[in-house]
Amino acid sequence: MLLLGGVQRALGLCRPHSGGCRSYSVAVQLVDDLRALVGESNVSTAKVVREQHGRDESMHSCQPPDVVIWPQNVEQVSKVAELCYARSVPMIPFGTGTGLEGGVAAVRGGLCLNLTRMDRILNLRTDDFYVTVEPGVTRKALNSYLRDSGLWFPVDPGADASLCGMVATSASGTNAVRYGTMRENVINLEVVLPDGRVLNTAGKDRSFRKTSAGYNLTSLFVGAEGTLGIITKATLRLYGVPEATIAAVCSFPSVQAAVDSTVQILQCGIPIARIEFLDDVMIDACNKFSNLHYPTLPTLFLEFHGTETGVKEQVQQTELITQINGGSDFTWAQGQEERNKLWTARHNAWYSALALRPGCRGYSTDVCVPVSKLPQIIVDTKEDLLTSGLTGPIAGHVGDGNFHCIMVLDLNDQDEVRKVKEFTDRLARRAMAMNGTCTGEHGIGIGKRRLLQEEVGDVGITAMKQIKATFDPKNLMNPGKVV
Amino acid sequence: MLLLGGVQRALGLCRPHSGGCRSYSVAVQLVDDLRALVGESNVSTAKVVREQHGRDESMHSCQPPDVVIWPQNVEQVSKVAELCYARSVPMIPFGTGTGLEGGVAAVRGGLCLNLTRMDRILNLRTDDFYVTVEPGVTRKALNSYLRDSGLWFPVDPGADASLCGMVATSASGTNAVRYGTMRENVINLEVVLPDGRVLNTAGKDRSFRKTSAGYNLTSLFVGAEGTLGIITKATLRLYGVPEATIAAVCSFPSVQAAVDSTVQILQCGIPIARIEFLDDVMIDACNKFSNLHYPTLPTLFLEFHGTETGVKEQVQQTELITQINGGSDFTWAQGQEERNKLWTARHNAWYSALALRPGCRGYSTDVCVPVSKLPQIIVDTKEDLLTSGLTGPIAGHVGDGNFHCIMVLDLNDQDEVRKVKEFTDRLARRAMAMNGTCTGEHGIGIGKRRLLQEEVGDVGITAMKQIKATFDPKNLMNPGKVV
C-alpha cells in the first residue's frame, strides 16, 4: 500500500483543517476495509491513478485523492459512505473527469469514488419516454443503446460525459435551446447521502411528468456538484427522434449581425434545436483543426428538428432573418454523416482552441445573460480580449444567452495567468451587471465561489451554506466546492 | 379589537403545541404594531374576514387565522415577519384562496398575510421573454396586461389564481403538456424568510434561461406551499402567442380508446398544446352546467398551437390517430370566442360537478402516473367509484398522466365522508403502485402528509423535514402543511 506522504497526507485524516492528526493505522485500516468491501482490484492508491483522478480538463491544478475505489453497486457505495462518515474521510464522486471547474480536485484529500463500473442502463420505458441510468453510463452510450427505440436523450455538452456527472454539474450544451438543460430533464435520482443512507429524490421507482409532492429534492441535487451526496442512479426524460433533421452554417459580416439574427429567430418562436455562435478566431481554429473551409467570419451553426414540412418552414423563416441581417447563403449538412462532421467540429472547439498554442492549457469562461444583452456583451468582451492581449476564441450556445471564451494560456507565464484570471472575473462581473450569471453550465467548482457569493448575495449564500450543513454536517462530500 | 376566543386563541401564542401561554397583552401589542406598520385599514380581526381567510375551495374545514393583514410592499412583509418571528407567531401567506388542499387553513392560528394589494407587474422584457409580478397579480391579469405584447404566460390551472400562489403550489393545468408546469417557468423569486430577511433565489434582478450557479433555491421554493417563506415577487418565463390556434372536441366509444389516443399522440411527438379528458359523467355535468350538447361519452378536448401550416399538420396526424381508435369526427372551435366557450366549460368542470348535487361540497383527487398506465388506472378507478357508490366525475390533463375525480359529497353524511376518504387514499395508493404520485399539481396541504411520507419514503421525508427545520427553525411558516 502506497499512501502518498504517509501519515501527514493519509486519507484527509491529518489535514490542518480536519481537526487533528490521527494515526496512520486508521488509514491503513480504512484501505483494508475498502478492499474487503469492493474487492482488491477495485481499490488503488497508486500515485499515477490518484493523479488521474485529481484533475479535470481545466487549468485548475491537480489535487489527487489519497485512494481511488471503483464501487460496483449502490450497496457498496452506501457502505463506503458509512465507513468514511464514521471516520470523517472526504468523499469525491468521479465520472469521466470531463468537468471544467476543478470539481473533482481532492482539495482535502480523501477518497475518490470512480463510478464508471456502475454502468447499467435500466428500465427503458419507450411508451413513457424515460430511462434510468447508473453513473457510469455516458451520453453517447445511452444514445447508442437507444438507437433502435426511436428515442434519444438530447442534452449534449460536447464531451462524452457521464450522465450522472452531467446531473451533478447541471450541464447543458448545444440542444438546450430546444430541449432544456439537465434541470428540466431529470425525473428522479437515487443519491447516497454522506452517512450512507439512500435517498430517492422523488420516491423509489417513481416516474411522472409532473408532481407537487413536497419539496423538490430532485432539483436540489441537480447542479450540487457532488457536495450533497453521491448520485447512483438518474431517471431521465427521453424524446422522440425527430422525423427530419437539417443542419446549416451561415456566416455574418459582424458579431452584431450574427447575434441579432439569433435574438430575432427566438423572438419569432422558431423552435430551433441548435444555434451556435463561433467568432472569427474560433472558426479559424476549427477550420485548421478539423480541416474545414468556412469563411473566417462570425458564424452560426444551426440545426432544425421537426416533421419534413415543419423543418422546411423553420428553415425558410430562419433564412429570411439571416438574410435581412446580411448573412451568407446557408451551407447545408443534411445527411447524418455530414451533420456529424459539422457537430464534431463544433464540439472540438475546445481542442481547436488549444491547438492554437501547443503546450498551453485551456480555461473556458461560461457566462450567461438575457439574450437581448448578447450582442453588447460579446462585442465588449472581444474588445477586452484585444486590449488584454489574450487568446480567447468565442463559441457559444447563443440561443440560451450562454457563451464561452476558450482562454488558451501558458501556465508557466505568471503574468498571463494573472491577466486571464482578471479577464475572467471582469467578464463574470460584466455578465452579472447585465442581469446574468457567472456560470451557465459548467458550475462553480473551486474557482467561482467568490463570484457565486456576489451573484446570489449574502442571504442566498447563507441559504446555500445552510443546505450544505444540513445534508453534509461533517463537510465530507466533495469539500471545498460550490460553498 | 375582536380576537376570537381571547387569550386562549390569541395569535397562536397560547396553543398547546406552541410552548406555553403568554399574556393577552402581547397579542394586543402585536396587532397594534401591525396597524402601525401597514396602516389601520390594512389589518382586520373581524370574524367574517378571518373566516374568509381560513378556507380554500376544498372540503377541508375552515380554520381562521387570528388576524389578517394586507401588506403593501416587500419592506412591510419583511418587517411583519421580523415581528412575528420575534414573538413566535405563525404566518400564512394568502393569494386568491383558490387552493384545493387546505393550504391556507390556520391550523395553529396566527397571522394571515393577504398579498392581493401587492399587485404590480414589473419589468416586462418582451425581447427576453420574461416579466416580474408581485403576489397579487393573477394569471388572467397578467395575460390581459400582455395582450398587445405578442407574448403570454401559458400555465393555466383553470382558476384565476395569483401567480405567486401558483408558484407556491407548483400549479400546472391544461397547457402543461406543451409548456411545462410552474416548476419549468419560474426564473427567479423574491422570498421573505421567516425571520424577515429577503432572499432572491437566483440573485437580485437576475434573469437567465439557464444557470448552474450553486444550489437551485428557486426550485426549492416552487411547490413549498408557503412553508419556507413568503413569495413577494416572481420572475416568470413568457412565450410568443402562437400564430395559429385551433381547438377541437372528439368523443370516443370507451375510456380506453380516448386514453390510448392520448398516449399515441404523445408517442408520435405531436406538440399538442392541450389534451384534456372528460369521462361520460363529467361531460354530462358540463353539458348541463354550460348548456352544451356534446355526446355523453368519454371525450377529449384538444388544442393545437403553431404556424398555420404546422397546426394543419398536427390536426391531420391527430385525426388519423383518433379515427383509428374509433373517435368521432372533430367538432371545431376555431375563433377566439368559440375557444373561450370550450375552455370555460372545461374549467367549469369543478362547478359543473358540484351542480350535480346542490348543497354538497367538492374534493378533487389529483394523482399522476406514467402516461402508459393511464388507461388501466382510469378504468380501475371508474369501477371503484361504481362499487363504492360515490359521485366522482373524472377530468384530467391526460397528456401529463394527471387526472382528477371531482368527488361531490354531503359533509353531513359521516358515512359518505368516510367512504370518500377511503376512496381517495385507495386511488393515491393505486397511483403510487403504478410508479405515480399522490399529487400532480394541487400539493400536499393538510390532507396528504401521510401519503407524502409513503411516496417519498423515510429518507425522503427526513430530508424534507431537515429543509423545513433549516429555513423555518421555529415552525412559523404555514405550520401543519407538507411535512
Interface residues (C-beta under 8 A of the other chain):
Chain A: R125 D127 D128 F129 Y130 T169 S170 A171 S172 A176 V177 G180 T181 R183 E184 L193 R197 V198 L199 N200 T201 A202 G203 K204 D205 R206 S207 F208 R209 K210 T211 S212 A213 G214 Y215 N216 L217 S219 L220 V222 G223 A224 L228 Y239 G240 P242 E243 V263 L266 Q267 C268 G269 T307 T309 G310 E313 C368 V369 P370 V371 S372 D400 G401 N402 M432 N435 G436 T437 C438 T439 G440 E441 H442 G443 I444 K448 L452 E455 V456 G457 V459 G460 I461 A463 M464 Q466 I467 K468 A469 T470 F471 V482 V483
Chain B: R125 D127 D128 F129 Y130 T169 S170 A171 S172 A176 V177 G180 T181 R183 E184 L193 R197 V198 L199 N200 T201 A202 G203 K204 D205 R206 S207 F208 R209 K210 T211 S212 A213 G214 Y215 N216 L217 S219 L220 V222 G223 A224 L228 Y239 G240 P242 E243 V263 L266 Q267 C268 G269 T307 T309 G310 E313 C368 V369 P370 V371 S372 K373 D400 G401 N402 M432 N435 G436 T437 C438 T439 G440 E441 H442 G443 I444 K448 L452 E455 V456 G457 V459 G460 I461 A463 M464 Q466 I467 K468 A469 T470 F471 V482 V483
